[in-house]
Amino acid sequence: MWVGPQDDPVSSIAVLADDLTSAGDGAAPFRRAGHQAKVLLSPAEGDADSGWGDVYEAAASAPDGVVALDLGSRLLDEPAAGTRTARAARAFATADLLVKTVDSTLRGHVAAEIHAAHTGSGRRAVVVAPAFPAEGRTTLRGIQHVQGVPVHDTEFARDPAHPVRCSDLTRLLPEAEHLEPDQFDKLPELIGQGGVFVCSAVTDVDLDRLVSSAPWARDVLWVGSPGLAAALARHHPRTPEAARPELPRARRPLVVVGSANPATRRQLDRLRTRVDVATAAADDDPMAAVHALQGASAPALVVHTPDERRTASTSLTDDLAHVVRELTTVGTVDGLVLTGGQTAVAVLEALRSEGIDLIDEPEPGVARGVLLSPPRIPVLIKAGGFGDEGTLDRLCRLLMEGGPVS
């Protein structure tokens, strides 16, 4: 049992996410604050009914700490996403801290999943704060911005799966009351009355003030991105801190790039300039990429989707997963950097791993851990839109360095 700065003991934390990178992002700050943490995959497609029962049972029987579930709901239609979210929220309604992640650029079924999680959890109030200041995602007067631009006017408006059409959270959630940071002192009374509250924040100080204003964590369904998760983790640290293992150095890391996000493609371009990196595209013949990388002498390897994308995105991620499975099975690679939530899920499923044992968050929006199932190799998972041009370069070097985790 551990106690945060409030007199509100927290010994179980559930994070419900719509994809794998969001699950990792939501759990990582709590791991950094000393909690044990696992990130679990959604069941395989076509096994939702029986599969989710197994996942819930396993998560409920886990020791105290963080369980972050990838609901896989971003890939579903809106009604199915709501149904799955409501079921998960009911299953974890008794958690001391219940967090529903949303993408900091508002991609996905944001409103439908918030409503479903509220209904399923039975929590008195919902506090919605999607700001992630470390990555330039802020909420100003209820409108979500990326680097100062309303998100519907950014490249996220052209997202191939979930284009963002609306930046105004008060329009997405018309029943919500909007609060600016100087109004957060009203939260104790408002939470007691119940309702949905959209909270603006442009700095981590704003998010810390928001979290400290809520008198009891169990009354609230918290909805936000890694910025809010980090504020909650700072407010509810584990004392004493859980032991942090030492990661082995990856002799031959493999960077897997499946995201089409322009930020990730710029990171890939930067990585390809390194002389100690061999790259291959997984296209119609993934075995050609396997053979090319197996024959490479470079210490670091990269496999990526073609620069000119096909329309069948599922087949692209399947090709990547096939390459990773082949290279991992024969021991060609012993560490992975996975970019893009759909890509990360496809790779972990191909390796028959149910998730990762989370270790830390070396950079904002990046989860580091080891596979829960053999081979127990180190893995870094990064969302497609996160990071600067040098992010993949740094993560690749981090795998190769290994050593103690701080």
C-alpha positions in Angstrom: 0.0 0.0 0.0 1.2 3.5 -0.8 -0.1 7.0 -0.1 0.2 10.0 -2.2 0.5 13.6 -1.0 -3.2 13.6 -0.4 -4.7 11.4 2.3 -6.0 9.2 -0.4 -4.3 5.8 -0.5 -3.8 4.4 -4.0 -2.9 0.7 -4.4 -4.4 -0.2 -7.8 -4.4 1.8 -11.0 -6.1 0.9 -14.2 -5.4 2.6 -17.5 -7.8 2.0 -20.4 -6.4 2.9 -23.8 -7.7 2.8 -27.4 -4.4 1.5 -28.8 -1.1 0.1 -27.6 1.0 3.2 -27.7 -1.6 5.0 -25.6 -1.6 2.2 -23.1 2.2 2.5 -22.8 2.1 6.3 -22.6 -0.5 6.1 -19.9 1.3 3.6 -17.7 4.8 4.8 -18.1 4.6 7.9 -15.8 3.3 5.7 -13.0 6.2 3.3 -13.5 8.5 6.3 -13.3 6.9 7.2 -10.0 7.7 3.8 -8.6 4.8 1.6 -9.4 5.0 -1.9 -11.0 3.3 -1.8 -14.4 2.2 -4.1 -17.2 0.8 -3.2 -20.6 -1.5 -5.9 -22.0 -2.6 -6.4 -25.6 -6.2 -6.7 -26.7 -7.3 -10.3 -27.6 -6.8 -11.4 -31.2 -9.3 -10.3 -33.8 -12.4 -12.5 -33.8 -11.9 -13.6 -30.2 -13.3 -10.6 -28.5 -16.0 -12.2 -26.3 -14.0 -15.0 -24.8 -10.6 -13.2 -25.1 -11.6 -10.1 -23.1 -12.9 -12.3 -20.3 -9.5 -13.9 -20.0 -7.8 -10.5 -20.1 -10.0 -9.0 -17.4 -9.6 -12.0 -15.2 -5.8 -12.0 -15.5 -5.6 -8.2 -14.9 -7.9 -8.4 -11.9 -5.8 -11.1 -10.3 -2.5 -9.1 -10.8 -0.8 -7.7 -7.7 -1.2 -4.1 -6.8 0.3 -1.7 -9.4 -0.6 -0.5 -12.8 -2.5 -2.5 -15.4 -2.7 -0.7 -18.8 -5.1 -2.3 -21.3 -4.9 -1.8 -25.0 -8.6 -2.0 -25.8 -7.9 -1.9 -29.6 -10.9 0.3 -29.9 -9.4 2.9 -32.3 -9.7 0.3 -35.0 -13.3 -0.5 -34.3 -16.4 1.4 -35.4 -17.8 3.8 -32.9 -20.6 1.6 -31.5 -18.2 -1.3 -31.0 -15.6 1.0 -29.5 -18.1 2.3 -27.0 -19.3 -1.2 -26.0 -15.8 -2.5 -25.4 -14.8 0.7 -23.4 -17.9 0.4 -21.2 -17.2 -3.2 -20.5 -13.6 -2.5 -19.5 -14.7 0.4 -17.3 -17.2 -1.8 -15.5 -14.5 -4.4 -15.0 -12.1 -2.0 -13.4 -14.6 0.3 -11.7 -13.2 -0.5 -8.3 -9.6 0.5 -9.1 -8.3 3.2 -6.8 -7.3 5.3 -9.8 -9.1 4.9 -13.1 -7.6 6.6 -16.2 -9.1 6.6 -19.7 -6.5 7.8 -22.1 -7.4 9.9 -25.2 -5.0 10.9 -28.0 -3.6 14.3 -27.4 -4.5 15.2 -31.0 -8.1 14.0 -30.4 -7.9 11.1 -33.0 -10.2 8.2 -32.4 -13.7 7.9 -31.0 -13.0 10.4 -28.3 -16.6 11.5 -27.2 -18.1 8.0 -27.6 -15.4 6.4 -25.5 -15.6 9.1 -22.8 -19.4 8.6 -22.5 -19.0 4.8 -22.4 -16.3 4.8 -19.8 -18.3 7.2 -17.6 -21.4 4.9 -17.8 -19.4 1.7 -17.3 -17.3 3.0 -14.4 -20.2 4.6 -12.4 -17.8 7.3 -11.3 -19.4 10.5 -10.0 -17.4 12.9 -12.2 -15.3 12.9 -15.3 -12.3 15.2 -15.6 -11.1 15.7 -19.2 -7.7 17.2 -19.7 -5.9 16.1 -22.9 -3.0 18.5 -22.8 0.5 17.1 -23.2 2.7 20.2 -22.8 6.0 18.2 -23.2 5.0 17.5 -26.8 3.4 20.9 -27.6 -0.2 19.7 -27.2 -2.1 22.3 -25.1 -5.7 23.0 -24.3 -6.6 26.7 -24.4 -10.1 27.9 -23.7 -11.3 24.3 -24.3 -9.6 24.1 -27.8 -6.9 21.5 -28.4 -3.7 22.9 -30.0 -0.5 21.4 -31.5 2.4 23.8 -31.3 -0.1 26.6 -31.0 -2.3 25.6 -33.9 -5.8 24.2 -33.4 -5.5 20.5 -34.1 -8.1 20.5 -36.9 -5.7 22.9 -38.9 -2.7 20.6 -38.5 -1.5 17.5 -40.3 -3.7 15.4 -38.0 -6.7 16.7 -40.0 -5.3 14.5 -42.8 -4.9 11.3 -40.6 -5.9 8.4 -43.0 -7.9 6.6 -40.3 -9.2 9.2 -37.9 -8.9 12.7 -39.5 -9.5 15.4 -36.8 -12.4 17.7 -37.8 -13.0 19.4 -34.4 -10.6 20.9 -31.9 -13.2 22.3 -29.6 -13.8 19.9 -26.7 -16.9 21.8 -25.6 -18.4 20.9 -28.9 -17.3 17.3 -28.7 -18.8 17.1 -25.2 -21.6 19.6 -25.1 -22.8 18.4 -21.7 -19.4 19.4 -20.2 -18.6 22.4 -18.1 -15.4 24.1 -19.1 -12.8 25.2 -16.5 -9.7 27.3 -16.9 -6.8 26.8 -14.5 -7.8 29.7 -12.3 -11.2 28.0 -11.8 -9.7 24.6 -10.6 -10.4 25.5 -7.0 -14.1 24.9 -7.8 -13.5 21.2 -8.5 -14.1 19.8 -5.0 -17.7 21.1 -5.0 -18.2 20.3 -8.7 -17.0 16.8 -8.4 -19.3 16.3 -5.4 -22.2 17.3 -7.6 -21.2 15.1 -10.5 -20.8 15.8 -14.1 -18.2 16.2 -16.9 -15.6 18.9 -16.8 -13.3 19.9 -19.6 -10.1 21.5 -18.2 -7.8 23.8 -20.1 -4.0 23.4 -19.5 -1.0 24.8 -21.2 1.7 23.8 -18.8 2.5 20.9 -16.5 2.0 23.3 -13.6 -1.6 23.6 -14.7 -2.0 19.8 -14.8 -0.5 19.5 -11.3 -2.8 22.1 -10.0 -5.8 20.2 -11.6 -4.9 16.9 -10.0 -4.2 18.4 -6.6 -7.6 20.1 -6.7 -9.5 16.8 -6.7 -10.2 15.7 -3.1 -10.7 12.0 -3.8 -9.2 10.0 -6.7 -11.9 7.3 -6.5 -14.7 9.8 -7.3 -13.2 10.7 -10.7 -12.8 9.1 -14.1 -9.7 10.8 -15.3 -9.5 11.3 -19.1 -6.4 12.6 -20.7 -3.1 12.0 -22.5 0.4 11.3 -21.0 0.5 14.8 -19.6 -2.4 14.1 -17.2 -1.0 10.6 -16.5 2.3 12.2 -15.5 0.5 14.7 -13.2 -1.5 11.9 -11.5 1.7 9.8 -11.1 3.5 12.8 -9.5 0.6 13.1 -7.1 0.4 9.4 -6.3 4.0 8.1 -6.1 4.8 4.6 -4.7 6.9 4.6 -1.6 9.1 2.7 -1.4 9.8 2.6 -5.1 9.5 -0.8 -6.8 12.9 -2.3 -7.9 14.1 -1.3 -11.3 15.8 -4.1 -13.3 18.9 -3.8 -15.4 18.3 -4.1 -19.1 20.7 -6.1 -21.3 22.5 -4.3 -24.1 21.0 -5.1 -27.5 23.7 -6.5 -29.7 21.6 -6.1 -32.8 18.6 -3.8 -32.4 15.8 -3.6 -35.1 13.9 -0.4 -35.6 10.4 -1.1 -37.0 8.7 1.9 -38.7 5.1 1.4 -39.7 3.7 4.8 -39.0 2.9 7.1 -41.9 3.0 10.2 -39.7 5.2 12.8 -41.3 7.1 13.2 -38.0 8.1 9.5 -38.0 9.0 9.6 -41.6 11.4 12.5 -40.9 12.9 10.5 -38.0 13.3 7.6 -40.4 15.1 9.8 -42.9 17.5 10.9 -40.2 18.2 7.4 -39.1 18.9 6.3 -42.6 21.8 8.8 -42.8 23.8 6.7 -40.2 26.6 4.6 -41.7 26.1 1.9 -39.0 22.5 1.3 -40.0 21.1 -1.0 -42.6 17.6 -0.5 -43.9 15.1 -2.4 -45.9 11.5 -1.8 -46.9 8.9 -4.5 -46.3 6.8 -4.6 -49.4 5.1 -7.2 -51.5 7.9 -9.7 -50.7 8.8 -9.4 -47.0 11.2 -12.2 -47.2 13.4 -10.0 -49.5 13.7 -7.6 -46.6 14.5 -10.5 -44.2 17.3 -11.7 -46.5 18.7 -8.2 -47.0 18.9 -7.5 -43.3 20.3 -10.9 -42.4 23.1 -10.3 -44.9 23.8 -6.8 -43.6 27.0 -6.1 -41.6 25.7 -3.0 -39.9 25.2 -3.2 -36.1 21.7 -1.6 -36.3 18.9 -2.6 -38.6 15.7 -0.9 -39.8 12.7 -2.3 -41.5 10.0 0.1 -42.7 6.9 0.4 -44.8 7.5 1.7 -48.3 7.9 5.5 -48.7 5.1 5.3 -51.3 2.3 3.7 -49.4 -0.2 1.1 -50.6 -3.8 1.5 -49.7 -4.1 -1.8 -47.7 -2.5 -0.6 -44.4 -3.2 -4.0 -42.7 -1.1 -5.8 -45.2 1.7 -3.4 -44.6 1.8 -4.0 -40.9 1.5 -7.8 -41.5 4.5 -7.6 -43.8 6.5 -5.7 -41.0 5.4 -8.3 -38.4 6.5 -11.1 -40.7 10.0 -9.6 -41.0 10.3 -9.1 -37.3 9.2 -12.6 -36.5 11.7 -14.1 -38.9 14.6 -12.0 -37.7 13.8 -12.5 -34.0 13.2 -16.3 -34.2 16.7 -17.0 -35.6 18.4 -14.5 -33.2 19.4 -12.0 -35.9 18.0 -9.2 -33.6 17.7 -9.0 -29.8 16.0 -5.7 -29.2 13.1 -3.7 -30.9 12.0 -0.2 -31.4 8.4 -0.2 -32.6 6.8 3.0 -34.0 3.1 3.2 -34.5 0.4 1.6 -32.3 -1.0 -0.7 -35.1 2.6 -1.8 -36.0 3.5 -2.5 -32.4 0.4 -4.7 -31.9 1.0 -6.6 -35.1 4.6 -7.3 -34.0 3.8 -8.4 -30.5 1.0 -10.7 -31.8 3.4 -12.2 -34.3 5.8 -12.9 -31.5 3.0 -14.4 -29.4 3.6 -12.0 -26.6 0.6 -10.8 -24.5 2.2 -7.5 -23.8 5.2 -5.9 -22.0 6.6 -5.7 -18.5 7.0 -1.9 -18.4 10.3 -0.5 -17.1 10.3 3.2 -17.7 9.7 6.1 -20.1 13.0 7.3 -21.4 11.4 10.1 -23.4 7.9 11.6 -23.4 5.6 9.3 -25.2 8.0 6.4 -25.3 7.5 3.2 -23.3 10.4 0.9 -22.5 10.0 -2.7 -21.3 10.6 -6.4 -22.0 8.3 -8.8 -23.7 6.2 -10.8 -21.3 6.7 -14.0 -23.2 9.9 -15.4 -24.6 12.1 -14.1 -26.0 12.4 -11.7 -23.1 14.1 -9.0 -25.2 14.0 -5.2 -24.6 11.3 -3.2 -26.5 10.7 0.5 -27.0 7.3 1.6 -28.2 6.7 5.1 -29.6 3.6 6.7 -31.0 3.8 7.8 -34.6 3.4 11.6 -34.0 5.8 12.0 -31.1 9.4 13.2 -31.0 11.8 15.3 -33.0 13.9 14.3 -36.0 16.5 12.6 -33.8 14.1 10.5 -31.7 14.5 7.2 -33.5 18.3 7.7 -33.7 18.4 8.2 -29.9 16.1 5.2 -29.1 18.2 2.9 -31.3 21.4 4.0 -29.4 19.6 3.6 -26.1 18.8 -0.1 -26.9 22.5 -0.6 -27.8 23.7 1.0 -24.6 21.5 -1.1 -22.2 22.7 -0.9 -18.6 20.9 0.3 -15.5 17.5 2.0 -15.7 17.2 5.3 -13.8 
